[in-house]
Amino acid sequence: MPDAARLVAALSLGLIAFVISRQIMPLMPEGTDFGWFVWVNVAIGATCGWVVMGKRAGQGAAAAINNGLTGVAALIFWGLLVQGTHEMMRLALRSRYDGPSEAVGAIFRIALDYGRIMLVPGIVASCLIGAVLAGLATEHARRRWR
C-alpha cells in the first residue's frame, strides 16, 4: 500500500543510486559504454527503497539507521547482480562461454569484480552516509505523514 514512507525511501535510494553510479563511472576502464547504467541503477534503488525500506519504517531512530543500511545493501546486491547479468549476456552474445553453467558462474565473477571497483573510500562513504540519511528521512516521513 502506498504511503509517504515508501515514497521517501524510493526517492532516497534512487538518489543514492544516481550519486554512486556517477562516482563509479570514472573508475571503469576507458571507453566503457554505460548506456542505461545510471537509470537502471536508479530504478533498482527506487524499487529497493519502496519494497525493502518503506515497509520497515516506524520503529525508531536506531531501527531507521539499520533500515537505511539494509536498503543500501539490497541496492548494492541487486545492482551488482543486474549489471553482472547484463555484462554476461553481452559476452555470451559474442560466444565467450562454452556452456550455460560457465555463463551463470560468470555472472558472479563479474559482479565480484564490479564490487571490488566499488571499494573506494569515497563510494563507501557515500553509501554509509546516504544509508543513514535515507533511513532517517524515511522514519521522519513515516511519523509525519501517517
DSSP file (Angstrom, degrees, kcal/mol; ACC not computed):
  #  RESIDUE AA STRUCTURE BP1 BP2  ACC     N-H-->O    O-->H-N    N-H-->O    O-->H-N    TCO  KAPPA ALPHA  PHI   PSI    X-CA   Y-CA   Z-CA
    1    1 A M              0   0    0      0, 0.0     5,-0.1     0, 0.0     2,-0.1   0.000 360.0 360.0 360.0 130.0    0.0    0.0    0.0
    2    2 A P        +     0   0    0      0, 0.0     2,-0.3     0, 0.0     3,-0.0  -0.388 360.0 153.9 -67.6 137.5    1.5    3.4   -1.0
    3    3 A D     >  -     0   0    0     -2,-0.1     4,-1.9     1,-0.1     5,-0.1  -0.939  56.6 -95.0-151.5 174.8    2.4    5.8    1.8
    4    4 A A  H  > S+     0   0    0    141,-0.5     4,-2.9    -2,-0.3     5,-0.3   0.858 119.1  57.1 -64.7 -36.5    4.8    8.6    2.4
    5    5 A A  H  > S+     0   0    0    140,-0.3     4,-2.5   136,-0.2    -1,-0.2   0.918 108.2  46.7 -63.0 -42.6    7.5    6.4    3.9
    6    6 A R  H  > S+     0   0    0      2,-0.2     4,-2.6     1,-0.2    -1,-0.2   0.908 113.4  49.3 -65.2 -40.6    7.7    4.2    0.9
    7    7 A L  H  X S+     0   0    0     -4,-1.9     4,-2.6     2,-0.2     5,-0.2   0.935 113.0  45.6 -64.6 -46.3    7.8    7.2   -1.4
    8    8 A V  H  X S+     0   0    0     -4,-2.9     4,-2.7     1,-0.2    -2,-0.2   0.904 113.7  50.2 -64.2 -40.8   10.6    8.9    0.5
    9    9 A A  H  X S+     0   0    0     -4,-2.5     4,-2.6    -5,-0.3     5,-0.3   0.917 111.8  47.9 -63.1 -42.9   12.5    5.6    0.7
   10   10 A A  H  X S+     0   0    0     -4,-2.6     4,-2.0    39,-0.3    -2,-0.2   0.927 114.8  44.9 -64.7 -44.9   12.2    5.1   -3.0
   11   11 A L  H  X S+     0   0    0     -4,-2.6     4,-2.2     2,-0.2    -2,-0.2   0.900 113.8  50.9 -65.2 -39.9   13.3    8.6   -3.8
   12   12 A S  H  X S+     0   0    0     -4,-2.7     4,-2.4    -5,-0.2    -2,-0.2   0.944 113.7  42.0 -64.4 -49.0   16.2    8.5   -1.3
   13   13 A L  H  X S+     0   0    0     -4,-2.6     4,-2.6     1,-0.2    33,-0.2   0.839 112.2  55.6 -70.8 -30.4   17.6    5.2   -2.6
   14   14 A G  H  X S+     0   0    0     -4,-2.0     4,-2.0    31,-0.3    -1,-0.2   0.917 109.8  46.6 -62.9 -42.2   17.1    6.3   -6.2
   15   15 A L  H  X S+     0   0    0     -4,-2.2     4,-2.5     2,-0.2    -2,-0.2   0.906 111.8  50.5 -65.3 -42.4   19.1    9.4   -5.4
   16   16 A I  H  X S+     0   0    0     -4,-2.4     4,-2.8     1,-0.2     5,-0.3   0.923 110.0  50.7 -61.0 -43.9   21.8    7.3   -3.7
   17   17 A A  H  X S+     0   0    0     -4,-2.6     4,-2.4     1,-0.2    -1,-0.2   0.891 110.2  50.5 -61.2 -39.3   21.9    5.0   -6.7
   18   18 A F  H  X S+     0   0    0     -4,-2.0     4,-2.1     2,-0.2    -2,-0.2   0.944 112.9  45.0 -63.0 -48.3   22.3    8.0   -9.0
   19   19 A V  H  X S+     0   0    0     -4,-2.5     4,-1.6     1,-0.2    -2,-0.2   0.930 115.7  45.8 -63.3 -46.6   25.2    9.5   -7.0
   20   20 A I  H  X S+     0   0    0     -4,-2.8     4,-2.0     1,-0.2    -1,-0.2   0.896 110.7  53.5 -66.5 -39.6   27.0    6.2   -6.6
   21   21 A S  H  X S+     0   0    0     -4,-2.4     4,-1.7    -5,-0.3    -1,-0.2   0.911 108.8  49.4 -60.8 -41.8   26.6    5.4  -10.3
   22   22 A R  H  < S+     0   0    0     -4,-2.1    -1,-0.2     1,-0.2    -2,-0.2   0.822 110.6  50.9 -67.5 -29.8   28.1    8.7  -11.2
   23   23 A Q  H  < S+     0   0    0     -4,-1.6     4,-0.3     1,-0.2    -1,-0.2   0.817 109.6  50.8 -74.7 -30.1   31.0    8.0   -8.8
   24   24 A I  H >X S+     0   0    0     -4,-2.0     3,-1.6     1,-0.2     4,-0.7   0.851  93.2  74.3 -74.6 -34.9   31.6    4.6  -10.3
   25   25 A M  G >< S+     0   0    0     -4,-1.7     3,-1.0     1,-0.3    -1,-0.2   0.845  93.9  49.3 -54.3 -43.3   31.8    5.7  -14.0
   26   26 A P  G 34 S+     0   0    0      0, 0.0    -1,-0.3     0, 0.0    -2,-0.1   0.723 106.3  59.6 -69.6 -16.5   35.2    7.3  -13.8
   27   27 A L  G <4 S+     0   0    0     -3,-1.6    -2,-0.2    -4,-0.3    -3,-0.1   0.627  88.6  90.3 -84.5 -13.6   36.6    4.2  -12.2
   28   28 A M  S << S-     0   0    0     -3,-1.0     3,-0.1    -4,-0.7     4,-0.1  -0.367  94.4 -76.8 -80.4 162.2   35.7    1.9  -15.1
   29   29 A P    >   -     0   0    0      0, 0.0     3,-1.5     0, 0.0    -1,-0.2  -0.187  59.6 -88.5 -58.7 150.3   38.1    1.3  -18.0
   30   30 A E  T 3  S+     0   0    0      1,-0.2    -3,-0.0    -3,-0.1     0, 0.0  -0.319 112.4  24.5 -59.3 136.3   38.4    4.0  -20.6
   31   31 A G  T 3  S+     0   0    0      1,-0.3    -1,-0.2    -3,-0.1     2,-0.2   0.525  79.8 157.0  86.3   6.3   35.9    3.7  -23.4
   32   32 A T    <   -     0   0    0     -3,-1.5     2,-0.8    -7,-0.1    -1,-0.3  -0.472  39.4-137.0 -66.3 130.4   33.3    1.8  -21.4
   33   33 A D        -     0   0    0     -2,-0.2    -1,-0.1     1,-0.2     4,-0.0  -0.816  22.3-177.7 -90.4 112.7   29.8    2.3  -22.9
   34   34 A F    >   +     0   0    0     -2,-0.8     3,-2.6     1,-0.2    -1,-0.2   0.754  13.2 165.8 -86.5 -25.2   27.5    2.9  -20.0
   35   35 A G  T 3  S-     0   0    0      1,-0.3     3,-0.3     2,-0.1    -1,-0.2  -0.236  76.5  -6.1  51.9-117.5   24.2    3.2  -21.9
   36   36 A W  T 3> S+     0   0    0      1,-0.2     4,-2.8     2,-0.1     5,-0.3   0.187  98.7 120.6 -92.9  14.2   21.4    2.9  -19.4
   37   37 A F  H <> S+     0   0    0     -3,-2.6     4,-2.0     1,-0.2    -1,-0.2   0.884  75.6  42.4 -47.9 -53.8   23.7    2.1  -16.5
   38   38 A V  H  > S+     0   0    0     -3,-0.3     4,-2.2     1,-0.2    -1,-0.2   0.927 116.8  46.5 -64.1 -45.7   22.7    5.1  -14.3
   39   39 A W  H  > S+     0   0    0      1,-0.2     4,-2.1     2,-0.2    -1,-0.2   0.823 110.1  52.6 -73.1 -30.6   19.0    4.8  -15.0
   40   40 A V  H  X S+     0   0    0     -4,-2.8     4,-2.3     2,-0.2    -1,-0.2   0.919 111.5  47.8 -65.6 -42.6   18.8    1.1  -14.4
   41   41 A N  H  X S+     0   0    0     -4,-2.0     4,-2.6    -5,-0.3    -2,-0.2   0.876 109.6  52.7 -66.4 -36.8   20.6    1.6  -11.0
   42   42 A V  H  X S+     0   0    0     -4,-2.2     4,-2.8     2,-0.2    -1,-0.2   0.920 109.9  48.8 -63.3 -42.7   18.2    4.4  -10.2
   43   43 A A  H  X S+     0   0    0     -4,-2.1     4,-2.3     2,-0.2    -2,-0.2   0.899 111.7  49.1 -63.7 -40.4   15.2    2.1  -10.9
   44   44 A I  H  X S+     0   0    0     -4,-2.3     4,-2.7     2,-0.2    -2,-0.2   0.918 112.0  49.5 -63.8 -42.8   16.8   -0.6   -8.8
   45   45 A G  H  X S+     0   0    0     -4,-2.6     4,-2.6     2,-0.2   -31,-0.3   0.923 111.2  48.0 -62.0 -45.7   17.3    1.9   -6.0
   46   46 A A  H  X S+     0   0    0     -4,-2.8     4,-2.5   -33,-0.2    -1,-0.2   0.901 113.1  48.6 -63.6 -40.2   13.8    3.1   -6.1
   47   47 A T  H  X S+     0   0    0     -4,-2.3     4,-2.9     2,-0.2     5,-0.4   0.927 112.3  47.8 -65.7 -44.7   12.4   -0.4   -6.1
   48   48 A C  H  X>S+     0   0    0     -4,-2.7     4,-2.4     2,-0.2     5,-1.3   0.894 112.4  50.5 -63.6 -39.0   14.6   -1.4   -3.1
   49   49 A G  I  <>S+     0   0    0     -4,-2.6     5,-2.5     3,-0.2   -39,-0.3   0.941 114.5  43.2 -62.6 -47.0   13.6    1.7   -1.3
   50   50 A W  I  <5S+     0   0    0     -4,-2.5     5,-0.4   -41,-0.2    -2,-0.2   0.934 126.1  30.8 -64.0 -48.1    9.9    1.0   -1.9
   51   51 A V  I  <5S+     0   0    0     -4,-2.9     4,-0.4    -5,-0.2    -3,-0.2   0.926 130.5  28.8 -81.4 -47.1   10.0   -2.7   -1.1
   52   52 A V  I  <5S+     0   0    0     -4,-2.4     4,-0.3    -5,-0.4    -3,-0.2   0.952 130.4  26.8 -84.6 -52.3   12.8   -3.0    1.5
   53   53 A M  I > <S+     0   0    0     -5,-1.3     3,-1.2    -4,-0.3     4,-0.4   0.900 111.7  61.7 -82.6 -41.6   12.9    0.2    3.4
   54   54 A G  G > <S+     0   0    0     -5,-2.5     3,-0.8     1,-0.3   -48,-0.2   0.851 104.1  47.4 -58.8 -40.2    9.3    1.6    3.1
   55   55 A K  G 3  S+     0   0    0     -4,-0.4    -1,-0.3    -5,-0.4    -2,-0.1   0.661 109.2  55.3 -78.0 -14.2    7.6   -1.3    4.9
   56   56 A R  G <  S+     0   0    0     -3,-1.2     3,-0.3    -4,-0.3    -1,-0.2   0.382  82.0 113.9 -99.1   4.1   10.0   -1.3    7.8
   57   57 A A    <   +     0   0    0     -3,-0.8    82,-0.1    -4,-0.4   -51,-0.0  -0.343  49.8  56.3 -75.5 156.1    9.7    2.4    8.8
   58   58 A G  S    S+     0   0    0      2,-0.2    -1,-0.2    -2,-0.0     3,-0.1   0.687  70.5 103.5 102.4  22.3    8.2    3.5   12.1
   59   59 A Q  S    S-     0   0    0      1,-0.4     4,-0.3    -3,-0.3     3,-0.1   0.260  85.7 -85.5-120.9  12.3   10.3    1.7   14.7
   60   60 A G     >  -     0   0    0      1,-0.1     4,-1.7     2,-0.1    -1,-0.4  -0.366  50.2 -65.1 108.7 172.0   12.6    4.5   16.0
   61   61 A A  H  > S+     0   0    0      2,-0.2     4,-2.2     1,-0.2     5,-0.2   0.896 126.9  49.1 -68.4 -43.8   15.9    6.1   15.1
   62   62 A A  H  > S+     0   0    0      1,-0.2     4,-2.1     2,-0.2    -1,-0.2   0.922 114.2  46.6 -64.3 -42.3   18.2    3.2   15.6
   63   63 A A  H  > S+     0   0    0     -4,-0.3     4,-2.5     1,-0.2    -1,-0.2   0.837 108.8  57.3 -66.3 -32.0   15.9    0.9   13.6
   64   64 A A  H  X S+     0   0    0     -4,-1.7     4,-2.4     2,-0.2    -2,-0.2   0.907 106.5  47.7 -65.4 -41.7   15.8    3.7   10.9
   65   65 A I  H  X S+     0   0    0     -4,-2.2     4,-2.3     2,-0.2    -2,-0.2   0.929 113.8  47.2 -65.0 -43.9   19.6    3.7   10.6
   66   66 A N  H  X S+     0   0    0     -4,-2.1     4,-2.5     1,-0.2    -2,-0.2   0.881 110.2  54.0 -62.4 -37.6   19.6   -0.1   10.3
   67   67 A N  H  X S+     0   0    0     -4,-2.5     4,-2.5     2,-0.2    -2,-0.2   0.908 108.6  48.7 -62.8 -42.4   16.8    0.2    7.8
   68   68 A G  H  X S+     0   0    0     -4,-2.4     4,-2.4     2,-0.2    -2,-0.2   0.910 111.5  48.9 -63.9 -42.5   18.8    2.6    5.7
   69   69 A L  H  X S+     0   0    0     -4,-2.3     4,-2.3     2,-0.2    -2,-0.2   0.895 112.0  49.4 -63.9 -39.8   21.9    0.3    5.8
   70   70 A T  H  X S+     0   0    0     -4,-2.5     4,-2.4     2,-0.2    -2,-0.2   0.908 110.5  50.8 -64.7 -41.9   19.7   -2.7    4.8
   71   71 A G  H  X S+     0   0    0     -4,-2.5     4,-2.3     2,-0.2    -2,-0.2   0.915 112.0  45.7 -62.4 -44.0   18.2   -0.7    1.9
   72   72 A V  H  X S+     0   0    0     -4,-2.4     4,-2.6     2,-0.2    -1,-0.2   0.880 111.2  53.3 -68.7 -37.0   21.6    0.3    0.6
   73   73 A A  H  X S+     0   0    0     -4,-2.3     4,-2.6     2,-0.2    -2,-0.2   0.912 110.5  47.5 -62.2 -41.3   22.9   -3.3    1.0
   74   74 A A  H  X S+     0   0    0     -4,-2.4     4,-2.8     2,-0.2     5,-0.3   0.905 110.8  52.3 -64.9 -41.0   20.0   -4.5   -1.0
   75   75 A L  H  X S+     0   0    0     -4,-2.3     4,-2.5     1,-0.2    -2,-0.2   0.930 112.1  45.0 -59.3 -46.6   20.6   -1.8   -3.6
   76   76 A I  H  X S+     0   0    0     -4,-2.6     4,-2.7     2,-0.2     5,-0.2   0.925 113.9  49.7 -65.4 -44.9   24.2   -2.8   -4.0
   77   77 A F  H  X S+     0   0    0     -4,-2.6     4,-2.3     1,-0.2    -2,-0.2   0.959 116.9  39.1 -58.7 -53.4   23.4   -6.6   -4.1
   78   78 A W  H  X S+     0   0    0     -4,-2.8     4,-2.8     2,-0.2     5,-0.2   0.868 115.0  54.0 -68.8 -35.7   20.7   -6.2   -6.8
   79   79 A G  H  X S+     0   0    0     -4,-2.5     4,-2.7    -5,-0.3     5,-0.3   0.937 111.3  44.7 -62.5 -46.3   22.7   -3.6   -8.7
   80   80 A L  H  X S+     0   0    0     -4,-2.7     4,-2.4    -5,-0.2    -2,-0.2   0.903 114.7  49.3 -64.1 -40.6   25.8   -5.9   -8.9
   81   81 A L  H  X S+     0   0    0     -4,-2.3     4,-2.2    -5,-0.2    -2,-0.2   0.930 114.4  43.8 -65.3 -45.5   23.6   -8.9   -9.8
   82   82 A V  H  X S+     0   0    0     -4,-2.8     4,-2.4     2,-0.2    -2,-0.2   0.932 116.9  45.3 -66.7 -45.3   21.8   -7.0  -12.6
   83   83 A Q  H  X S+     0   0    0     -4,-2.7     4,-2.3    -5,-0.2    -2,-0.2   0.876 113.4  50.7 -67.9 -36.0   24.9   -5.3  -14.0
   84   84 A G  H  X S+     0   0    0     -4,-2.4     4,-2.3    -5,-0.3    -1,-0.2   0.892 111.0  48.9 -65.2 -39.7   26.8   -8.6  -13.8
   85   85 A T  H  X S+     0   0    0     -4,-2.2     4,-2.5     2,-0.2    -2,-0.2   0.908 110.4  51.2 -65.9 -41.5   24.0  -10.4  -15.7
   86   86 A H  H  X S+     0   0    0     -4,-2.4     4,-2.2     1,-0.2    -2,-0.2   0.931 111.8  46.3 -60.9 -45.5   23.9   -7.7  -18.3
   87   87 A E  H  X S+     0   0    0     -4,-2.3     4,-2.3     1,-0.2    -1,-0.2   0.896 111.3  52.2 -65.8 -39.2   27.7   -8.0  -18.9
   88   88 A M  H  X S+     0   0    0     -4,-2.3     4,-2.9     1,-0.2    -1,-0.2   0.922 109.5  49.5 -61.9 -43.2   27.5  -11.8  -19.0
   89   89 A M  H  X S+     0   0    0     -4,-2.5     4,-2.1     2,-0.2    -2,-0.2   0.906 109.5  51.9 -63.2 -40.4   24.7  -11.5  -21.7
   90   90 A R  H  < S+     0   0    0     -4,-2.2     4,-0.4     1,-0.2    -1,-0.2   0.923 114.8  42.0 -60.7 -43.8   26.8   -9.1  -23.7
   91   91 A L  H ><>S+     0   0    0     -4,-2.3     5,-1.4     1,-0.2     3,-0.9   0.860 110.9  56.2 -71.8 -35.4   29.8  -11.5  -23.6
   92   92 A A  H ><5S+     0   0    0     -4,-2.9     3,-1.9     1,-0.3     5,-0.2   0.866 100.7  58.1 -65.3 -35.6   27.6  -14.6  -24.2
   93   93 A L  T 3<5S+     0   0    0     -4,-2.1    -1,-0.3     1,-0.3    -2,-0.2   0.668 104.0  53.4 -68.8 -14.3   26.3  -13.0  -27.4
   94   94 A R  T < 5S-     0   0    0     -3,-0.9    -1,-0.3    -4,-0.4    -2,-0.2   0.178 120.0-113.3-100.3  14.7   29.9  -12.9  -28.5
   95   95 A S  T < 5 +     0   0    0     -3,-1.9    -3,-0.2     1,-0.1    -2,-0.1   0.892  68.3 144.2  57.4  47.2   30.2  -16.6  -27.8
   96   96 A R      < +     0   0    0     -5,-1.4     2,-0.3     2,-0.0    -4,-0.2   0.564  53.6  66.9 -89.4  -9.3   32.7  -16.2  -25.0
   97   97 A Y        -     0   0    0     -5,-0.2     4,-0.0    -6,-0.2     6,-0.0  -0.863  66.9-147.0-117.6 148.4   31.3  -19.1  -22.9
   98   98 A D  S    S-     0   0    0     -2,-0.3    -1,-0.1     1,-0.2     3,-0.0   0.725  79.5 -10.0 -83.0 -22.8   31.4  -22.8  -23.6
   99   99 A G  S  > S-     0   0    0      1,-0.1     4,-1.7     0, 0.0    -1,-0.2  -0.972  75.7 -88.5-164.3 175.1   28.1  -23.5  -21.9
  100  100 A P  H  > S+     0   0    0      0, 0.0     4,-2.5     0, 0.0     5,-0.2   0.846 118.9  55.5 -65.6 -34.6   25.3  -22.2  -19.8
  101  101 A S  H  > S+     0   0    0      1,-0.2     4,-2.1     2,-0.2     5,-0.2   0.889 107.9  49.2 -67.5 -36.4   26.9  -23.2  -16.5
  102  102 A E  H  > S+     0   0    0      2,-0.2     4,-1.6     1,-0.2    -1,-0.2   0.889 111.4  50.5 -66.8 -38.0   30.0  -21.3  -17.3
  103  103 A A  H  X S+     0   0    0     -4,-1.7     4,-1.1     2,-0.2    -2,-0.2   0.910 110.1  48.6 -66.6 -42.5   27.9  -18.3  -18.2
  104  104 A V  H >X S+     0   0    0     -4,-2.5     4,-0.9     1,-0.2     3,-0.6   0.905 110.9  50.9 -65.6 -40.6   25.9  -18.4  -15.0
  105  105 A G  H 3X S+     0   0    0     -4,-2.1     4,-1.6     1,-0.2     3,-0.3   0.836 103.4  60.5 -62.8 -32.3   29.2  -18.7  -13.0
  106  106 A A  H 3X S+     0   0    0     -4,-1.6     4,-2.9     1,-0.2     5,-0.3   0.808  92.8  66.1 -66.8 -28.9   30.5  -15.7  -14.9
  107  107 A I  H <X S+     0   0    0     -4,-1.1     4,-2.4    -3,-0.6    -1,-0.2   0.939 105.9  42.1 -55.9 -46.7   27.6  -13.5  -13.5
  108  108 A F  H  X S+     0   0    0     -4,-0.9     4,-2.3    -3,-0.3    -1,-0.2   0.859 113.7  51.1 -73.2 -35.6   29.0  -13.9  -10.0
  109  109 A R  H  X S+     0   0    0     -4,-1.6     4,-2.2     2,-0.2    -1,-0.2   0.927 113.2  45.8 -64.6 -43.7   32.6  -13.4  -11.1
  110  110 A I  H  X S+     0   0    0     -4,-2.9     4,-2.6     2,-0.2    -2,-0.2   0.919 111.8  51.6 -65.2 -43.1   31.7  -10.2  -12.9
  111  111 A A  H  X S+     0   0    0     -4,-2.4     4,-2.3    -5,-0.3    -1,-0.2   0.899 110.2  49.4 -61.6 -40.6   29.6   -9.0  -10.0
  112  112 A L  H  X S+     0   0    0     -4,-2.3     4,-2.1     2,-0.2    -1,-0.2   0.890 109.6  51.6 -65.5 -38.7   32.5   -9.5   -7.6
  113  113 A D  H  X S+     0   0    0     -4,-2.2     4,-1.5     2,-0.2    -2,-0.2   0.924 111.4  47.0 -62.6 -43.1   34.8   -7.7  -10.0
  114  114 A Y  H  X S+     0   0    0     -4,-2.6     4,-1.3     1,-0.2    -2,-0.2   0.871 109.5  54.8 -65.4 -35.9   32.4   -4.8  -10.1
  115  115 A G  H  X S+     0   0    0     -4,-2.3     4,-0.6     1,-0.2    -1,-0.2   0.880 105.0  52.9 -63.7 -38.3   32.1   -4.9   -6.3
  116  116 A R  H >< S+     0   0    0     -4,-2.1     3,-0.9     1,-0.2    -1,-0.2   0.864 104.8  55.4 -64.7 -35.4   35.9   -4.6   -6.0
  117  117 A I  H 3< S+     0   0    0     -4,-1.5    -1,-0.2     1,-0.2    -2,-0.2   0.854 104.2  55.5 -64.4 -33.2   35.8   -1.5   -8.1
  118  118 A M  H 3< S+     0   0    0     -4,-1.3     2,-2.6     1,-0.2    -1,-0.2   0.635  79.4  95.8 -74.8 -14.0   33.3    0.0   -5.6
  119  119 A L    <<  +     0   0    0     -3,-0.9    -1,-0.2    -4,-0.6    -3,-0.1  -0.328  53.4 124.8 -80.0  61.7   35.6   -0.5   -2.7
  120  120 A V  S >> S-     0   0    0     -2,-2.6     4,-2.6     1,-0.1     3,-0.6  -0.948  70.9-120.6-116.6 138.6   36.9    3.1   -2.8
  121  121 A P  H 3> S+     0   0    0      0, 0.0     4,-2.7     0, 0.0     5,-0.2   0.850 111.2  53.3 -51.2 -39.9   36.7    5.3    0.3
  122  122 A G  H 3> S+     0   0    0      2,-0.2     4,-2.1     1,-0.2     5,-0.1   0.903 112.4  43.1 -63.8 -41.1   34.6    7.9   -1.5
  123  123 A I  H <> S+     0   0    0     -3,-0.6     4,-2.4     2,-0.2    -1,-0.2   0.909 114.1  50.2 -72.1 -41.7   32.0    5.4   -2.6
  124  124 A V  H  X S+     0   0    0     -4,-2.6     4,-2.4     1,-0.2    -2,-0.2   0.920 112.1  48.5 -62.0 -42.6   31.9    3.5    0.7
  125  125 A A  H  X S+     0   0    0     -4,-2.7     4,-2.9    -5,-0.3     5,-0.4   0.910 110.4  51.0 -64.1 -41.9   31.4    6.9    2.5
  126  126 A S  H  X S+     0   0    0     -4,-2.1     4,-2.3    -5,-0.2     5,-0.2   0.900 110.9  49.5 -61.7 -40.2   28.6    7.9    0.1
  127  127 A C  H  X S+     0   0    0     -4,-2.4     4,-2.2     2,-0.2    -2,-0.2   0.936 115.0  43.0 -63.7 -47.0   26.9    4.5    0.7
  128  128 A L  H  X S+     0   0    0     -4,-2.4     4,-2.2     2,-0.2    -2,-0.2   0.936 118.0  43.1 -68.3 -47.3   27.2    4.8    4.5
  129  129 A I  H  X S+     0   0    0     -4,-2.9     4,-2.5     1,-0.2     5,-0.2   0.928 115.9  49.3 -65.0 -44.1   26.2    8.5    4.8
  130  130 A G  H  X S+     0   0    0     -4,-2.3     4,-2.8    -5,-0.4     5,-0.2   0.884 109.3  53.0 -61.5 -38.9   23.4    8.0    2.2
  131  131 A A  H  X S+     0   0    0     -4,-2.2     4,-2.4    -5,-0.2    -1,-0.2   0.929 110.8  45.7 -63.3 -45.6   22.1    5.0    4.1
  132  132 A V  H  X S+     0   0    0     -4,-2.2     4,-2.4     2,-0.2     5,-0.2   0.942 116.1  45.4 -63.3 -47.3   21.9    6.8    7.4
  133  133 A L  H  X S+     0   0    0     -4,-2.5     4,-2.5     1,-0.2    -2,-0.2   0.900 113.5  49.5 -64.4 -40.8   20.2    9.9    5.8
  134  134 A A  H  X S+     0   0    0     -4,-2.8     4,-2.3    -5,-0.2    -1,-0.2   0.909 111.8  49.0 -65.1 -41.3   17.8    7.7    3.8
  135  135 A G  H  X S+     0   0    0     -4,-2.4     4,-2.1    -5,-0.2    -2,-0.2   0.923 114.0  44.9 -63.9 -44.3   16.8    5.7    6.9
  136  136 A L  H  X S+     0   0    0     -4,-2.4     4,-2.5     2,-0.2    -2,-0.2   0.884 113.1  50.9 -68.2 -38.0   16.2    8.8    9.0
  137  137 A A  H  X S+     0   0    0     -4,-2.5     4,-2.3    -5,-0.2    -2,-0.2   0.896 110.9  48.9 -65.6 -39.4   14.3   10.6    6.2
  138  138 A T  H  X S+     0   0    0     -4,-2.3     4,-2.1     2,-0.2    -2,-0.2   0.906 111.9  48.9 -65.8 -41.6   12.1    7.5    5.8
  139  139 A E  H  X S+     0   0    0     -4,-2.1     4,-2.2     2,-0.2    -2,-0.2   0.914 111.0  50.2 -63.5 -43.3   11.4    7.4    9.5
  140  140 A H  H  X S+     0   0    0     -4,-2.5     4,-2.6     1,-0.2     5,-0.2   0.911 110.3  49.7 -62.3 -42.4   10.6   11.1    9.6
  141  141 A A  H  X S+     0   0    0     -4,-2.3     4,-2.5     1,-0.2  -136,-0.2   0.888 109.2  52.7 -64.4 -38.4    8.2   10.7    6.7
  142  142 A R  H  < S+     0   0    0     -4,-2.1    -1,-0.2     1,-0.2    -2,-0.2   0.914 115.1  40.4 -63.3 -43.1    6.5    7.7    8.5
  143  143 A R  H  < S+     0   0    0     -4,-2.2     3,-0.3     1,-0.1    -2,-0.2   0.861 119.5  45.1 -74.3 -35.7    6.0    9.7   11.7
  144  144 A R  H  < S+     0   0    0     -4,-2.6     2,-0.6     1,-0.2    -2,-0.2   0.917 121.7  31.2 -76.8 -45.2    5.0   13.0    9.9
  145  145 A W     <        0   0    0     -4,-2.5  -141,-0.5    -5,-0.2  -140,-0.3  -0.758 360.0 360.0-120.2  85.1    2.5   11.7    7.3
  146  146 A R              0   0    0     -2,-0.6    -1,-0.1    -3,-0.3    -4,-0.1   0.480 360.0 360.0 -76.4 360.0    0.7    8.6    8.5
